[in-house]
Amino acid sequence: MPVLPTLLSRDPLISILALDTDPDPIELAMNRKVAECLMSTVVEFLQAGERADAPTFAVEWSQ
């Protein structure tokens, strides 16, 4: 599933993330706060994988 980001602004950071789904794409407008929340949620999901779905990456968090 291709994910196509479109940067709208750098200051403030704003983008449209298009998820290619069936039957139609879903567009998500996001700012930095939304993007960081999305990243956190996706990492948490991937880290829950086991065996063949076990994570193949490491995450270093900073505050």
MARDREN-6107 format. One line per 5 residues: number of its first residue (from 0); for each residue x, y, z of C-alpha. Coordinates in steps of 0.05 Angstrom, whole numbers, always signed. Example, Ala and Ser with C-alpha at 12.3 -4.5 7.8 and 13.67 -1.06 7.14 Angstrom:
2
0 = +246,-90,+156 | +273,-21,+143
This chain:
63
0 = +0,+0,+0 | +35,+64,-22 | +35,+122,+27 | +43,+188,-8 | +60,+249,+35
5 = +49,+319,+8 | +86,+374,+46 | +42,+436,+50 | +84,+479,+97 | +150,+475,+135
10 = +134,+529,+186 | +86,+509,+214 | +98,+436,+193 | +35,+413,+157 | +26,+355,+109
15 = -27,+312,+76 | -15,+237,+82 | -52,+196,+29 | -63,+122,+44 | -79,+82,-18
20 = -137,+39,+4 | -191,-2,-30 | -236,+26,-57 | -212,+98,-47 | -152,+134,-17
25 = -157,+163,+53 | -126,+231,+63 | -101,+253,+132 | -81,+324,+145 | -28,+326,+198
30 = +16,+374,+237 | +77,+356,+278 | +37,+335,+339 | -8,+288,+298 | +53,+259,+261
35 = +90,+244,+327 | +27,+210,+355 | +20,+169,+291 | +93,+148,+294 | +87,+128,+367
40 = +25,+87,+353 | +55,+52,+292 | +119,+34,+331 | +78,+7,+389 | +38,-36,+340
45 = +101,-63,+305 | +136,-78,+371 | +77,-124,+389 | +96,-172,+332 | +122,-241,+347
50 = +160,-295,+308 | +158,-276,+234 | +124,-211,+252 | +176,-192,+305 | +205,-122,+297
55 = +268,-115,+255 | +285,-46,+280 | +306,-9,+343 | +276,+56,+368 | +312,+109,+409
60 = +264,+159,+441 | +285,+229,+461 | +246,+281,+500
